[in-house]
Amino acid sequence: MFRRFSRHLGKISAIVAAATVLLTGCSPEYQVLNPVGPVGRTEEHLIILSTVLVAIVLVPVFILLAVILYRYRDKPGNTAPYNPEWVDSRTLEYVWWGIPIVIIGILAAFTAKTIFTLTKPPEANIKPITVQVISLNWKWFFEYPDQKIATVNYCEIPTGVPVQFELTSDAPMNSFWIPQLGGQEYTMPGMAMRLWLQADKPGQYNGYGANFTGVGFEHMKFKVVAASQSDFNAWVNHVKTSSPVLTKAGYNELKKDGLANEASYSAYPPGLFNDVVMQNGGQYMYGSQTPSNSNSTKNSSGNMSNMNMDMSNMNMGH
């Protein structure tokens, strides 16, 4: 039995080693462990803590498995004591029930603390910017309500500034994810979700759609460019002076199923984000959080959208 176990263990080890070597060349796998902002670093610490706590259970279990298979294997001259009347051990039960309970309690406390921390801007003393995101089939549309510009399949943000991403969908449900900046958030028709992120250093970072949405799912990728505030302002001015205007008809054409290249627009239809939310049955925006000051937080009659998160009345038919 032990020889058979050793052979299987050797095969598993070889497979894991080969997979590790091969995956080091893949870009998305380790981006989450290379954070470039406060949100990503906070989540990395939680991942490391979870790994350590899980290892406290798994490592001894695997060691005991090997020891038991070796110590109590059937062999001539085995001197292991035979106790057929042995039933249980209170001490052992306290150990194998008590340790997991303590670990789960510690992990739950740190997870809850982290979740509530990430509902606020990473930097409290810096004025944030707002980027409104609409997921389409199979492309991403970004609006800048304060700058009055829009982009497709890429966005640019200033470094050291909290970014309030407001998310919805004008297509099937998807998931907005920039691994190096922080965790993912869903984009849902008829709902406007929020996600705080921040980049601390200039660079280009990869974004992904993490939900399967059909044949073009693999192309649901976008680029995030983090630049200094002066470079960001220069980019905004360049878009305003050199890019075309997106009309309502142009947006309707853009949202049709299909792929799209990167594009920039010097203007877009006013209230487009909120119109997309409302036309998909939206009645609630941003949960119980305070909305941004942009005109996109008002409905077509100019009234603020209901900010209460009454789950019993929420339209989830989409």
C-alpha positions as CSV (number, residue, x, y, z in Angstrom):
1,M,0.0,0.0,0.0
2,F,2.7,2.4,0.9
3,R,4.6,1.8,-2.3
4,R,1.4,2.4,-4.3
5,F,0.8,5.6,-2.3
6,S,4.3,6.8,-2.9
7,R,4.0,6.3,-6.7
8,H,0.7,8.3,-6.8
9,L,2.2,11.0,-4.6
10,G,5.2,11.2,-7.0
11,K,2.9,11.6,-10.0
12,I,0.9,14.3,-8.2
13,S,4.1,16.2,-7.3
14,A,5.3,16.1,-10.8
15,I,2.1,17.4,-12.2
16,V,2.0,20.3,-9.7
17,A,5.6,21.2,-10.4
18,A,5.0,21.2,-14.2
19,A,1.9,23.3,-13.8
20,T,3.7,25.8,-11.6
21,V,6.5,26.2,-14.2
22,L,4.1,26.5,-17.1
23,L,1.7,29.0,-15.3
24,T,4.5,31.4,-14.4
25,G,4.5,32.5,-18.1
26,C,0.7,33.3,-18.0
27,S,-0.1,37.0,-17.3
28,P,-3.4,36.9,-15.3
29,E,-2.5,34.2,-12.8
30,Y,-0.2,36.1,-10.5
31,Q,-1.3,39.7,-11.1
32,V,-3.5,39.6,-8.0
33,L,-0.3,38.9,-5.9
34,N,1.4,42.0,-7.5
35,P,-0.9,44.8,-6.3
36,V,-0.2,48.4,-7.2
37,G,-2.8,50.1,-5.0
38,P,-4.1,50.2,-1.4
39,V,-7.2,48.1,-2.2
40,G,-5.1,45.4,-3.9
41,R,-2.6,45.3,-1.1
42,T,-5.4,45.0,1.5
43,E,-6.9,42.1,-0.4
44,E,-3.4,40.5,-0.8
45,H,-2.9,40.6,3.0
46,L,-6.3,38.8,3.4
47,I,-5.3,36.2,0.8
48,I,-2.0,35.5,2.6
49,L,-3.7,35.3,6.0
50,S,-6.3,32.9,4.6
51,T,-3.5,30.7,3.1
52,V,-1.6,30.6,6.3
53,L,-4.7,29.7,8.4
54,V,-5.6,26.9,5.9
55,A,-2.1,25.6,5.9
56,I,-2.3,25.3,9.7
57,V,-4.9,22.6,9.1
58,L,-3.8,21.1,5.8
59,V,0.0,20.7,6.5
60,P,-0.5,18.6,9.7
61,V,-3.2,16.5,8.0
62,F,-0.9,15.6,5.0
63,I,2.0,14.8,7.4
64,L,-0.2,12.6,9.6
65,L,-1.6,10.9,6.4
66,A,1.9,9.9,5.4
67,V,2.9,8.9,8.9
68,I,-0.2,6.8,9.4
69,L,0.2,5.0,6.0
70,Y,3.8,4.2,6.9
71,R,3.5,3.4,10.5
72,Y,0.4,1.3,10.3
73,R,0.9,-0.4,7.0
74,D,0.5,-4.2,6.9
75,K,3.9,-5.8,7.1
76,P,5.5,-8.8,8.8
77,G,6.6,-8.0,12.3
78,N,4.4,-4.9,12.7
79,T,4.4,-4.1,16.4
80,A,1.7,-1.4,16.4
81,P,-0.7,-1.9,19.3
82,Y,-4.1,-3.5,18.4
83,N,-7.0,-2.0,20.4
84,P,-10.3,-3.3,19.0
85,E,-12.3,-1.9,21.9
86,W,-11.0,1.7,21.4
87,V,-13.9,4.0,20.7
88,D,-13.0,7.7,20.9
89,S,-10.7,10.3,22.5
90,R,-12.1,13.5,23.9
91,T,-8.7,15.1,23.7
92,L,-8.4,14.4,19.9
93,E,-12.0,15.6,19.3
94,Y,-11.2,18.8,21.1
95,V,-8.2,19.2,18.8
96,W,-9.8,18.5,15.4
97,W,-13.0,20.4,16.2
98,G,-11.5,23.3,18.2
99,I,-8.7,24.3,15.9
100,P,-10.9,24.7,12.8
101,I,-13.5,26.6,14.8
102,V,-10.8,29.1,16.0
103,I,-9.4,29.4,12.5
104,I,-12.8,30.1,11.0
105,G,-13.5,32.7,13.7
106,I,-10.2,34.5,13.0
107,L,-10.8,34.4,9.2
108,A,-14.3,35.7,9.6
109,A,-13.3,38.6,11.8
110,F,-10.5,39.7,9.4
111,T,-12.7,39.2,6.3
112,A,-15.6,41.3,7.8
113,K,-13.1,44.0,8.8
114,T,-11.6,44.1,5.3
115,I,-14.9,44.2,3.6
116,F,-16.1,47.2,5.6
117,T,-12.8,49.0,5.1
118,L,-13.0,48.7,1.3
119,T,-16.5,50.4,1.1
120,K,-14.8,53.7,1.7
121,P,-12.3,55.7,-0.5
122,P,-8.7,54.4,-0.1
123,E,-7.5,58.1,0.5
124,A,-9.9,60.2,2.6
125,N,-8.2,63.6,2.0
126,I,-8.0,63.4,-1.8
127,K,-10.9,64.3,-4.1
128,P,-11.9,61.2,-6.0
129,I,-12.9,61.0,-9.6
130,T,-15.9,59.0,-11.0
131,V,-15.8,56.6,-13.9
132,Q,-19.0,55.0,-15.0
133,V,-18.7,51.6,-16.7
134,I,-21.2,49.8,-18.9
135,S,-20.5,46.3,-19.9
136,L,-21.7,45.3,-23.4
137,N,-21.4,42.3,-25.6
138,W,-18.3,42.0,-26.0
139,K,-16.7,45.3,-25.0
140,W,-16.5,47.8,-22.2
141,F,-17.8,51.4,-22.3
142,F,-16.3,54.0,-19.9
143,E,-17.9,57.4,-19.2
144,Y,-16.2,60.3,-17.3
145,P,-19.2,62.4,-16.0
146,D,-16.9,65.2,-14.7
147,Q,-14.7,65.4,-17.8
148,K,-17.6,64.7,-20.2
149,I,-15.6,62.2,-22.3
150,A,-16.0,58.5,-23.0
151,T,-13.8,55.6,-24.1
152,V,-14.2,52.0,-25.3
153,N,-12.1,49.1,-24.1
154,Y,-9.7,51.3,-22.1
155,C,-9.7,53.9,-19.4
156,E,-7.1,56.2,-18.0
157,I,-6.9,57.3,-14.3
158,P,-4.6,59.5,-12.3
159,T,-2.2,57.9,-9.8
160,G,-2.7,58.4,-6.1
161,V,-6.4,59.4,-6.6
162,P,-9.3,57.2,-5.5
163,V,-11.5,56.2,-8.4
164,Q,-15.2,55.5,-7.9
165,F,-16.2,53.0,-10.5
166,E,-20.0,53.0,-11.0
167,L,-21.0,49.8,-12.8
168,T,-24.0,48.6,-14.8
169,S,-24.7,46.4,-17.8
170,D,-26.5,46.9,-21.1
171,A,-26.0,43.2,-21.9
172,P,-25.9,40.0,-19.8
173,M,-24.5,40.1,-16.3
174,N,-20.7,40.4,-16.2
175,S,-18.0,41.0,-13.6
176,F,-15.5,43.9,-13.7
177,W,-12.0,43.0,-12.5
178,I,-8.6,44.7,-12.5
179,P,-6.5,42.2,-10.6
180,Q,-3.6,44.5,-9.7
181,L,-5.9,47.2,-8.4
182,G,-8.4,45.2,-6.4
183,G,-11.2,42.7,-6.4
184,Q,-14.1,42.3,-8.8
185,E,-17.6,43.7,-8.8
186,Y,-20.6,42.6,-10.8
187,T,-22.2,44.6,-13.6
188,M,-26.0,43.8,-13.7
189,P,-28.8,45.2,-15.9
190,G,-31.1,47.4,-13.9
191,M,-28.5,47.9,-11.1
192,A,-25.7,50.4,-10.5
193,M,-22.9,48.9,-8.3
194,R,-19.9,50.7,-6.9
195,L,-16.2,49.8,-6.6
196,W,-13.4,51.9,-5.1
197,L,-10.0,51.4,-6.6
198,Q,-6.7,53.3,-6.7
199,A,-3.3,53.0,-8.5
200,D,-0.3,54.3,-6.6
201,K,2.2,54.2,-9.5
202,P,2.0,54.8,-13.3
203,G,1.6,51.9,-15.5
204,Q,-0.7,49.9,-17.7
205,Y,-2.8,47.3,-16.0
206,N,-5.1,44.5,-17.4
207,G,-8.8,44.4,-16.8
208,Y,-11.1,41.5,-17.4
209,G,-14.7,40.4,-17.6
210,A,-14.9,37.5,-15.2
211,N,-18.3,36.1,-16.1
212,F,-19.0,33.9,-19.1
213,T,-21.3,35.9,-21.6
214,G,-21.2,33.9,-24.8
215,V,-19.0,33.4,-27.8
216,G,-17.1,36.7,-27.4
217,F,-16.4,36.2,-23.7
218,E,-12.6,35.8,-24.3
219,H,-12.5,39.3,-25.8
220,M,-14.0,41.0,-22.7
221,K,-10.7,42.6,-21.8
222,F,-9.7,46.2,-21.3
223,K,-6.7,48.3,-20.6
224,V,-6.3,50.6,-17.6
225,V,-3.6,53.3,-17.9
226,A,-2.5,55.0,-14.7
227,A,-0.7,58.3,-15.2
228,S,0.3,61.3,-13.2
229,Q,-2.4,64.0,-12.6
230,S,-0.8,66.3,-15.2
231,D,-0.6,63.5,-17.8
232,F,-4.2,62.6,-17.1
233,N,-5.3,66.2,-17.6
234,A,-3.3,66.3,-20.9
235,W,-5.0,63.1,-22.0
236,V,-8.5,64.5,-21.2
237,N,-7.7,67.6,-23.2
238,H,-6.4,65.6,-26.1
239,V,-9.6,63.4,-26.2
240,K,-11.8,66.6,-26.1
241,T,-10.0,68.2,-29.0
242,S,-9.3,65.2,-31.3
243,S,-12.1,62.6,-30.8
244,P,-15.5,62.5,-32.3
245,V,-18.8,62.9,-30.5
246,L,-20.8,59.8,-29.6
247,T,-24.4,60.2,-30.5
248,K,-27.4,58.1,-29.2
249,A,-27.5,56.4,-32.5
250,G,-23.8,55.7,-32.3
251,Y,-24.2,54.1,-28.8
252,N,-27.1,52.0,-30.1
253,E,-24.8,50.7,-32.8
254,L,-22.0,50.2,-30.4
255,K,-24.0,48.1,-28.0
256,K,-24.9,45.5,-30.6
257,D,-23.3,42.1,-30.1
258,G,-19.8,42.2,-31.5
259,L,-16.2,43.1,-30.9
260,A,-14.8,46.7,-30.9
261,N,-11.4,48.3,-31.0
262,E,-10.3,50.9,-28.5
263,A,-12.0,54.3,-29.1
264,S,-12.4,57.7,-27.5
265,Y,-15.2,60.2,-27.6
266,S,-15.1,63.9,-26.8
267,A,-18.8,63.8,-25.7
268,Y,-21.6,61.4,-25.2
269,P,-25.4,61.6,-24.7
270,P,-26.2,63.3,-21.3
271,G,-27.6,60.9,-18.7
272,L,-26.6,57.8,-20.7
273,F,-25.5,55.8,-17.7
274,N,-28.7,56.4,-15.8
275,D,-30.8,55.8,-18.9
276,V,-29.2,52.4,-19.3
277,V,-29.9,51.5,-15.7
278,M,-33.5,52.6,-15.9
279,Q,-34.4,51.1,-19.2
280,N,-33.3,47.7,-17.9
281,G,-35.8,48.0,-15.0
282,G,-33.6,49.7,-12.5
283,Q,-35.2,51.2,-9.5
284,Y,-32.2,51.3,-7.1
285,M,-28.8,52.7,-7.4
286,Y,-25.6,52.2,-5.3
287,G,-27.3,50.5,-2.4
288,S,-27.3,52.6,0.7
289,Q,-24.2,54.6,-0.2
290,T,-24.2,58.3,-1.1
291,P,-24.2,58.8,-4.9
292,S,-21.7,60.9,-6.8
293,N,-22.5,64.5,-7.6
294,S,-22.7,63.9,-11.3
295,N,-26.0,64.3,-13.2
296,S,-26.0,60.6,-13.9
297,T,-27.4,60.0,-10.4
298,K,-30.7,61.7,-11.3
299,N,-33.5,60.1,-13.2
300,S,-35.1,61.6,-16.3
301,S,-37.4,63.8,-14.3
302,G,-34.5,65.2,-12.3
303,N,-35.3,63.5,-9.0
304,M,-32.7,61.5,-7.1
305,S,-33.1,57.7,-7.5
306,N,-34.3,55.8,-4.4
307,M,-31.3,55.1,-2.3
308,N,-32.9,52.4,-0.1
309,M,-31.9,48.8,-0.7
310,D,-35.2,47.1,-0.1
311,M,-34.4,43.6,-1.4
312,S,-38.1,42.6,-1.4
313,N,-38.9,45.1,-4.1
314,M,-35.8,44.7,-6.2
315,N,-36.4,43.7,-9.8
316,M,-34.0,40.8,-10.4
317,G,-35.8,39.6,-13.5
318,H,-32.8,40.6,-15.7
